[in-house]
Amino acid sequence: MTNDMAHHGDRLDTNVFHIGGDLPVRRIGYGTMRLADGPGDPRGPEARIWTGPADRPAALRLLRTAVEAGVNLFDTADAYALGAGEELLAEALRPYGDEVAVATKVGNLRPSPTEWVPLGHPAYLRQQTELSLRRLRTERIDLLYLHRLDENYPVAEQLGALKRLQEEGKVRHIGLSEVTVEQLVEAGRTAPVAAVQNLYNLAERGHDPVVDHTARHGIAFVPFFPVAMGAHAGPDGPVARVAREAGATPAQTALAWLLRRGPHVVPIPGTTSEHHLKENMGALEVKLSDEQFALLSEVGTEAETEAETGAQAQADTETGS
Ligand SMILES: NC(=O)c1ccc[n+]([C@@H]2O[C@H](COP(=O)([O-])OP(=O)(O)OC[C@H]3O[C@@H](n4cnc5c(N)ncnc54)[C@H](OP(=O)(O)O)[C@@H]3O)[C@@H](O)[C@H]2O)c1
């Protein structure tokens, strides 16, 4: 896990963002949720994330390859395969080098493969963080997200639980997931929020206000489902056109648009493929012109409805909503 020293020179590197001001991460991370899919499980929005990897040695190899490819932010959750996702990360990455940051999440119950139920009872959040520490086999979690705010408990109580863990040195930075600007502001009254992880990509732009708000406040914005492009991914669509011009793949182009959206944006694409992993890291080298950025930005404003049926279905799978 990362040490307290910011790495010299990183502050000038636009491909690096300092979470909470002191945790430097490369601006393409790796979302490990899909590694926790079991054998024969359905893919896409039907994915269950319930039993652990179908091919464990391959999953371990992929995580180690990710480090070699330059990934230093790994994203998991206690809810991914009931903790098996965290155990997998620990097995692959321990001893964590100084440069590797692990983010996990608490606050979602998994009573069955198809249910994701928020639970914000402060004692539960505390217990789950203790279990995450054990499974990750670390003394301190670099970034702990509240997976979902639970409307049945006051925001101050939920954030208060995380803040106490931070004061005890068990959590370095606190994050929130799937929140609005209003919720973020309210949460910030109890604890400093260093990162927000919301569904966002060039076709699904509902969280634009959160992207802008986090930019103004130095908070990392971590888009999940970042390579989705909706119908605009077609061979004659704008993404393919810009990709051809930029000498990049469509997935790299979608990621490059996110990187250009703000210096605080840190996408965490998930993949089970080494080829896609390296391709996604390559997005850090793709620089879009102002015209290309503007053209791609129009996709989101045109695509809201279409994207909601696809990408939002993925988010709903995870929320159980
Ligand atoms: N906070 C939350 O509520 C929440 C919700 C969902 C996800 N997440 C986090 O966000 C991470 C990313 O989200 P995600 O995995 O749902 O979405 P994603 O990264 O946007 O998409 C993953 C899908 O895209 C494919 N893919 C990845 N790279 C590709 C490439 N270069 N070319 C073509 N296809 C590519 C993957 O297939 P292949 O395996 O074949 O590459 C997979 O089917 C998750 O792993 C998880 O850590 C958080």
PDBQT file of the ligand as one rigid body, heavy atoms in Angstrom, charges set to zero:
ROOT
HETATM    1  N1  LIG A 401     -19.469   1.869  -7.396  1.00  0.00    +0.000 N 
HETATM    2  C1  LIG A 401     -20.299   1.095  -8.050  1.00  0.00    +0.000 C 
HETATM    3  O1  LIG A 401     -21.480   1.021  -7.730  1.00  0.00    +0.000 OA
HETATM    4  C2  LIG A 401     -19.789   0.293  -9.204  1.00  0.00    +0.000 A 
HETATM    5  C3  LIG A 401     -20.678  -0.306 -10.120  1.00  0.00    +0.000 A 
HETATM    6  C4  LIG A 401     -20.143  -1.022 -11.194  1.00  0.00    +0.000 A 
HETATM    7  C5  LIG A 401     -18.766  -1.124 -11.319  1.00  0.00    +0.000 A 
HETATM    8  N2  LIG A 401     -17.927  -0.538 -10.401  1.00  0.00    +0.000 N 
HETATM    9  C6  LIG A 401     -16.458  -0.606 -10.507  1.00  0.00    +0.000 C 
HETATM   10  O2  LIG A 401     -16.095  -0.062 -11.772  1.00  0.00    +0.000 OA
HETATM   11  C7  LIG A 401     -15.305  -1.005 -12.479  1.00  0.00    +0.000 C 
HETATM   12  C8  LIG A 401     -15.534  -0.843 -13.964  1.00  0.00    +0.000 C 
HETATM   13  O3  LIG A 401     -16.872  -1.038 -14.268  1.00  0.00    +0.000 OA
HETATM   14  P1  LIG A 401     -17.371  -2.186 -15.234  1.00  0.00    +0.000 P 
HETATM   15  O4  LIG A 401     -16.406  -3.318 -15.181  1.00  0.00    +0.000 OA
HETATM   16  O5  LIG A 401     -18.777  -2.428 -14.925  1.00  0.00    +0.000 OA
HETATM   17  O6  LIG A 401     -17.420  -1.464 -16.620  1.00  0.00    +0.000 OA
HETATM   18  P2  LIG A 401     -16.401  -1.158 -17.782  1.00  0.00    +0.000 P 
HETATM   19  O7  LIG A 401     -15.031  -1.207 -17.272  1.00  0.00    +0.000 OA
HETATM   20  O8  LIG A 401     -16.837   0.092 -18.450  1.00  0.00    +0.000 OA
HETATM   21  O9  LIG A 401     -16.728  -2.287 -18.801  1.00  0.00    +0.000 OA
HETATM   22  C9  LIG A 401     -16.356  -3.571 -18.640  1.00  0.00    +0.000 C 
HETATM   23  C10 LIG A 401     -16.755  -4.298 -19.937  1.00  0.00    +0.000 C 
HETATM   24  O10 LIG A 401     -16.074  -3.679 -21.016  1.00  0.00    +0.000 OA
HETATM   25  C11 LIG A 401     -15.253  -4.625 -21.665  1.00  0.00    +0.000 C 
HETATM   26  N3  LIG A 401     -13.984  -3.949 -21.976  1.00  0.00    +0.000 N 
HETATM   27  C12 LIG A 401     -13.055  -3.468 -21.111  1.00  0.00    +0.000 A 
HETATM   28  N4  LIG A 401     -12.030  -2.923 -21.784  1.00  0.00    +0.000 NA
HETATM   29  C13 LIG A 401     -12.325  -3.055 -23.113  1.00  0.00    +0.000 A 
HETATM   30  C14 LIG A 401     -11.661  -2.698 -24.310  1.00  0.00    +0.000 A 
HETATM   31  N5  LIG A 401     -10.484  -2.091 -24.295  1.00  0.00    +0.000 N 
HETATM   32  N6  LIG A 401     -12.276  -2.999 -25.487  1.00  0.00    +0.000 NA
HETATM   33  C15 LIG A 401     -13.472  -3.599 -25.528  1.00  0.00    +0.000 A 
HETATM   34  N7  LIG A 401     -14.146  -3.976 -24.420  1.00  0.00    +0.000 NA
HETATM   35  C16 LIG A 401     -13.581  -3.705 -23.227  1.00  0.00    +0.000 A 
HETATM   36  C17 LIG A 401     -15.078  -5.766 -20.704  1.00  0.00    +0.000 C 
HETATM   37  O11 LIG A 401     -14.991  -6.993 -21.397  1.00  0.00    +0.000 OA
HETATM   38  P3  LIG A 401     -13.638  -7.879 -21.394  1.00  0.00    +0.000 P 
HETATM   39  O12 LIG A 401     -13.557  -8.542 -20.074  1.00  0.00    +0.000 OA
HETATM   40  O13 LIG A 401     -13.835  -8.813 -22.508  1.00  0.00    +0.000 OA
HETATM   41  O14 LIG A 401     -12.509  -6.920 -21.630  1.00  0.00    +0.000 OA
HETATM   42  C18 LIG A 401     -16.377  -5.730 -19.912  1.00  0.00    +0.000 C 
HETATM   43  O15 LIG A 401     -17.397  -6.453 -20.563  1.00  0.00    +0.000 OA
HETATM   44  C19 LIG A 401     -15.727  -2.348 -11.884  1.00  0.00    +0.000 C 
HETATM   45  O16 LIG A 401     -14.758  -3.343 -12.082  1.00  0.00    +0.000 OA
HETATM   46  C20 LIG A 401     -15.903  -1.999 -10.443  1.00  0.00    +0.000 C 
HETATM   47  O17 LIG A 401     -14.646  -2.018  -9.778  1.00  0.00    +0.000 OA
HETATM   48  C21 LIG A 401     -18.439   0.167  -9.372  1.00  0.00    +0.000 A 
ENDROOT
TORSDOF 0
